[in-house]
């Protein structure tokens, strides 16, 4: 009976090509879009990935009270438009355009939105009820302050501050020149600071 072979001091490890691609574990938006054309689970993954961001942007543009309806309209439009999405622009850019269109539709249908304290959700399981109430009040004031801005400034500030987009992305989504985007954001921020200062809040 022969001895078992000695362990190889230099074992062959799987190459990068042999390992599962990261995109298989964490698919890109474009991969999910392609899968969503034939797989509802992929579309649900897209919704889970982007719903919170869509809601934040919608709340900034139309107010928290109307944001849920806008989110629903957005993903209905996304589902209908998947076949037409060619990936020439980033999915997030396309999604932001759809969101702004849905916001415009909501504002045309319901007039200028209003915000009340009840429109702002309380934080989950707050440790300090007093602090939680103050935070809810601050969020409501910020939401209301956004609604006082002209529509173009409100959109630009919301895309920048709520969606975290850079100036070039905002220009691509809104169709405005880069300098115009910067000007709208600067004027919007200044107006927000003035509004909050007058309300007794230090920005």
C-alpha positions as CSV (number, residue, x, y, z in Angstrom):
1,X,0.0,0.0,0.0
2,X,1.6,3.3,-1.1
3,X,1.8,6.3,1.2
4,X,-0.7,9.1,0.6
5,X,0.7,11.9,-1.5
6,X,2.4,14.7,0.4
7,X,0.4,17.9,0.5
8,X,1.2,20.3,-2.3
9,X,3.1,23.3,-0.8
10,X,1.8,25.5,-3.6
11,X,-1.9,24.6,-4.0
12,X,-3.7,25.9,-7.0
13,X,-6.3,28.4,-5.9
14,X,-9.3,29.4,-7.9
15,X,-8.6,32.3,-10.2
16,X,-10.6,35.5,-10.3
17,X,-12.3,34.1,-13.4
18,X,-13.3,31.0,-11.5
19,X,-14.9,32.9,-8.6
20,X,-18.5,34.2,-8.9
21,X,-18.6,37.7,-10.2
22,X,-19.5,40.4,-7.6
23,X,-22.2,41.6,-10.0
24,X,-23.9,38.2,-9.6
25,X,-24.1,38.8,-5.8
26,X,-24.8,42.5,-6.1
27,X,-26.3,43.2,-9.6
28,X,-26.1,46.7,-11.0
29,X,-29.2,48.7,-11.8
30,X,-28.8,47.9,-15.5
31,X,-28.6,44.2,-14.8
32,X,-31.7,44.4,-12.7
33,X,-33.5,46.3,-15.4
34,X,-32.7,43.7,-17.9
35,X,-33.8,40.9,-15.6
36,X,-37.0,42.8,-14.6
37,X,-38.3,42.5,-18.1
38,X,-39.0,38.9,-17.4
39,X,-38.6,38.5,-13.6
40,X,-40.8,40.3,-11.1
41,X,-38.4,39.6,-8.3
42,X,-35.7,41.7,-10.1
43,X,-38.2,44.6,-10.4
44,X,-39.0,44.3,-6.7
45,X,-35.3,44.5,-6.0
46,X,-35.1,47.7,-8.0
47,X,-38.0,49.1,-5.9
48,X,-36.4,48.1,-2.6
49,X,-33.1,49.7,-3.7
50,X,-34.5,53.0,-4.8
51,X,-37.8,53.6,-3.0
52,X,-36.4,55.4,-0.1
53,X,-34.5,57.8,-2.3
54,X,-37.5,58.5,-4.5
55,X,-39.6,59.2,-1.4
56,X,-37.0,61.6,0.0
57,X,-36.9,63.5,-3.3
58,X,-40.7,63.5,-3.6
59,X,-41.1,64.8,-0.1
60,X,-38.7,67.6,-0.8
61,X,-40.5,68.7,-4.0
62,X,-44.2,68.0,-3.3
63,X,-44.2,67.7,0.6
64,X,-44.3,64.6,2.8
65,X,-48.1,64.4,2.6
66,X,-48.1,63.7,-1.1
67,X,-44.8,61.7,-1.3
68,X,-46.3,58.3,-1.0
69,X,-48.6,58.8,-3.9
70,X,-45.7,60.1,-6.0
71,X,-43.6,57.0,-5.2
72,X,-46.4,54.8,-6.4
73,X,-46.8,56.7,-9.6
74,X,-43.0,56.6,-10.2
75,X,-42.6,52.9,-10.0
76,X,-45.8,52.3,-12.1
77,X,-44.1,54.5,-14.7
78,X,-40.8,52.7,-14.3
79,X,-42.4,49.3,-14.8
80,X,-44.2,50.6,-18.0
81,X,-41.0,52.1,-19.3
82,X,-38.5,49.3,-18.7
83,X,-38.6,48.1,-22.3
84,X,-37.7,51.6,-23.5
85,X,-34.7,52.0,-21.2
86,X,-31.6,51.5,-23.2
87,X,-29.0,52.4,-20.6
88,X,-27.7,55.4,-22.5
89,X,-28.1,57.4,-19.3
90,X,-27.6,56.0,-15.8
91,X,-30.7,54.3,-14.4
92,X,-30.6,56.8,-11.4
93,X,-30.7,59.7,-13.9
94,X,-33.7,58.2,-15.7
95,X,-35.4,57.5,-12.3
96,X,-34.9,61.0,-11.1
97,X,-36.4,62.4,-14.3
98,X,-39.5,60.2,-13.8
99,X,-39.7,61.3,-10.2
100,X,-39.6,65.0,-11.1
101,X,-42.3,64.4,-13.8
102,X,-44.5,62.6,-11.2
103,X,-43.9,65.5,-8.8
104,X,-45.0,68.0,-11.5
105,X,-48.1,65.9,-12.2
106,X,-49.0,65.8,-8.5
107,X,-48.5,69.6,-8.1
108,X,-50.7,70.3,-11.2
109,X,-53.4,68.0,-9.8
110,X,-53.5,69.2,-6.2
111,X,-52.0,72.7,-6.3
112,X,-49.2,73.8,-4.1
113,X,-48.7,71.2,-1.3
114,X,-48.9,72.0,2.3
115,X,-47.1,70.3,5.2
116,X,-48.3,69.7,8.8
117,X,-46.6,68.2,11.7
118,X,-48.7,65.1,11.3
119,X,-47.2,64.5,7.8
120,X,-43.8,63.8,9.2
121,X,-43.2,60.3,10.6
122,X,-41.9,59.9,14.1
123,X,-38.6,58.1,14.5
124,X,-38.9,54.4,15.4
125,X,-38.5,53.6,19.1
126,X,-37.1,56.9,20.3
127,X,-35.1,56.8,23.5
128,X,-36.0,60.4,24.4
129,X,-39.6,61.4,23.7
130,X,-38.7,65.1,24.1
131,X,-35.8,64.9,21.7
132,X,-37.9,62.8,19.3
133,X,-40.6,65.5,19.3
134,X,-38.1,68.2,18.7
135,X,-36.6,66.3,15.7
136,X,-40.1,65.7,14.3
137,X,-40.8,69.5,14.6
138,X,-37.5,70.3,12.9
139,X,-38.1,68.0,10.0
140,X,-41.6,69.5,9.6
141,X,-40.2,73.0,9.6
142,X,-37.5,72.0,7.0
143,X,-40.1,70.3,4.8
144,X,-42.3,73.4,5.0
145,X,-39.3,75.7,4.3
146,X,-38.6,73.7,1.1
147,X,-42.1,74.3,0.0
148,X,-41.7,78.1,0.2
149,X,-39.0,78.0,-2.5
150,X,-39.8,78.5,-6.2
151,X,-40.2,75.2,-8.0
152,X,-36.9,75.3,-9.9
153,X,-34.9,76.1,-6.7
154,X,-36.9,73.5,-4.7
155,X,-36.0,70.8,-7.3
156,X,-32.4,71.7,-7.5
157,X,-31.9,71.9,-3.7
158,X,-33.8,68.6,-3.2
159,X,-31.7,66.8,-5.8
160,X,-28.6,68.1,-4.2
161,X,-29.4,67.9,-0.5
162,X,-31.8,65.0,-0.4
163,X,-30.6,62.8,-3.3
164,X,-26.9,63.7,-3.0
165,X,-26.4,64.4,-6.7
166,X,-23.6,66.5,-8.0
167,X,-24.2,69.6,-10.1
168,X,-23.6,67.9,-13.4
169,X,-26.1,65.2,-12.7
170,X,-28.7,67.8,-11.6
171,X,-28.1,69.7,-14.9
172,X,-28.6,66.5,-16.9
173,X,-31.8,65.7,-15.1
174,X,-33.4,69.1,-15.2
175,X,-32.0,70.2,-18.5
176,X,-30.6,73.4,-17.1
177,X,-27.1,74.8,-17.7
178,X,-24.5,73.9,-15.0
179,X,-24.2,77.6,-14.0
180,X,-28.0,77.9,-13.7
181,X,-28.1,74.8,-11.4
182,X,-25.4,76.3,-9.1
183,X,-27.2,79.6,-9.0
184,X,-30.6,77.9,-8.1
185,X,-29.0,75.9,-5.4
186,X,-27.2,78.9,-3.9
187,X,-30.3,81.0,-4.0
188,X,-32.4,78.2,-2.5
189,X,-29.9,77.6,0.3
190,X,-29.8,81.3,1.1
191,X,-33.6,81.5,1.2
192,X,-33.8,78.4,3.4
193,X,-31.3,79.9,5.9
194,X,-33.3,83.1,6.0
195,X,-36.6,81.3,6.5
196,X,-35.2,79.1,9.3
197,X,-33.4,81.9,11.0
198,X,-36.7,83.9,11.1
199,X,-38.4,80.8,12.5
200,X,-35.8,80.8,15.4
201,X,-33.8,77.9,14.0
202,X,-30.0,78.2,13.5
203,X,-29.3,76.4,10.2
